[in-house]
Amino acid sequence: MLSAFVLSQGRLIQVPIESAADLARPEVFWVDLVDPSDAERDLVESVFRYELPEDEDLEDIEESARCYVDHAGLHLNSYFLHQDSEGAANVTVSFLLNRGRLLTMRQEELAVFRLFRLRARVQPGFVENAEDVLLGIYAVAVEYDADVLEGVYTRLESVSARVLKGSDALNDEGMAETVSDIAQQEDINGKVRLDLMDTRRSLSFLLRSRSLNHEQETDLREILRDLESLNNHTAFLFDKINFLMDAVMGLINLAQSKIIKIFSIAAVVFLPPTVIASTYGMNFQMMPELNWELGYPFAIALMILSGIAPYWFFKRKGWL
């Protein structure tokens, strides 16, 4: 998908693009590509005179080549968090800033970009040039990460309440679900932390490039301060996740110890009869079962029942 944007009365407006002439108009200051087709790639390359990276290359960019300046302009390749029904992932977004025009390219449509376009469309003066768009996208991304971290904390609070009820409130299925929830929140928190670290690196490079005016540099430093506070919050969430995981594993160990205790007591109780039976065996003359025609089938049935009865009892108690 290829989208181009201009300013109209201080608002961001999308304009139709049908040819290279439409894309080359000076008022078009932001071009956005989402999983572009070959025709769209050729059109953008002919106007920007820049060979776009392939979709696979966006995910394979080396760490040393994520931020640089060349003849085409200033390049920033940053991670942005993407959440869907399958979980969370970091998607690489490529930025190219050159001569007052911004080119963005990514493989997935992101909530950050939708939210930014909405704000720029309804708030006059939200953006005035391509640099404002670049900073605005990063600012919205930081807000989105903050919302995700708030969701992680809320989910961990529900897990914490479940754990603090004690082992009686958690059966085997509940414990498995709790461990899965904690692991999922740890994964999201880790991806947010990676996103924040990568964003900080990109913004630091942008600040050193001296491509922004004084007011924009002030806004950028404010974003960096927000990044630092969120980075500290992710460390707090990691500590909370580790505590909850240790608590759940402790409850699991307690439950297992209780079962082992029951089996140990049962073994101790039946040990003396077993010793006596092993000592004397069946060596007695007066045993009615020796002359009983149904004695052997009765013994077989009794052995089967003695095996089934403990299994049924432990299964009913939830120990198996």
C-alpha positions, 0 to 999 in steps of 0.5 A: 500500500502506498500513501502520500500526505500533504498539509491542508489548513494545518491538518494532515491529508492523504492525497491520491497517487496515480503517477510519478508526477503526483508523487513528485509534487513539492507539497507531498512531504510524507510518503508511507509504504506498507508491504508495497507491490513491485509497481509501487516500489518502482514508482517510489524509487523513480521519484526518490532516486533510492533503491528500497530495501526488500521486505526481508532486508528490513528484518536483517539489517545489521546493528551497525547499519540501522542509523546512517547518512548517505547521498540519499539522506538520513536513514533510521531503522527502528523497532516498533511494537506490533500486537495482535491476537497471536501475541507481540512482535517487533517490526522494523520501520525504515525512515528516510529523511531528505530535503524536507521529505519523509519516506517510511516503509514497513511490512505491517500496518501498525497501531502507532501509525494509525494513531498518529495519522488520526491525531495529525488529521484532527489537530490543526498544527500538530505537524508542519513538516517532515521532521515533525512527522518523524518526531510525532511518530516516535512520540506516539510510539513511546505513548503506545509502549507506555499503554502496553506496559500498563496492560502488562502491569494490570495483567500481573496484578490479576495474577498476583491476586490469584497467587496470593490466595494460596495453593488451595485456590490453584489446582493443576490447571490453574497453576499451568495457566498462571505460569503461561500468563506470567511467561506471556507478560514477560515476553511482551515486557522484553519486547517493549524494552528492546523497542525502547532501547532501539528507539533511544538509539535512533533518537540519539542519532537524530539529535547528533545529526543536527537535522532539527531546529531548536524547538524540535530538539527540545521535543526530542529531548522530552521524548528521550526523558520519557523513554528513560522513565519507561525503561526503568518501569520495565526493570520494575516489571521484570522484578515483579515477574520474577517474584511471581514466577518464584511464588508460583513455583513455590506453590507447585513445589508445596503441592508436590511435597504434599503428595509425596508426604501422603505416599511416604505415610502410606509406605510407612503404614504398610511397611510392617504388614509387608515385613511380617508377610514377607517373613512368614509368607503363606507357610501355614497348614490351616489355610482355607483358600488352599482347598477352595476352588475359587481361591485363585480367581479370588486372589487375582480379583483381589490384586486387581482391586487393590491396584485400582482402588488407590489409583481411583482414590488419588485421582479423585483427590486430584493428586494424579 
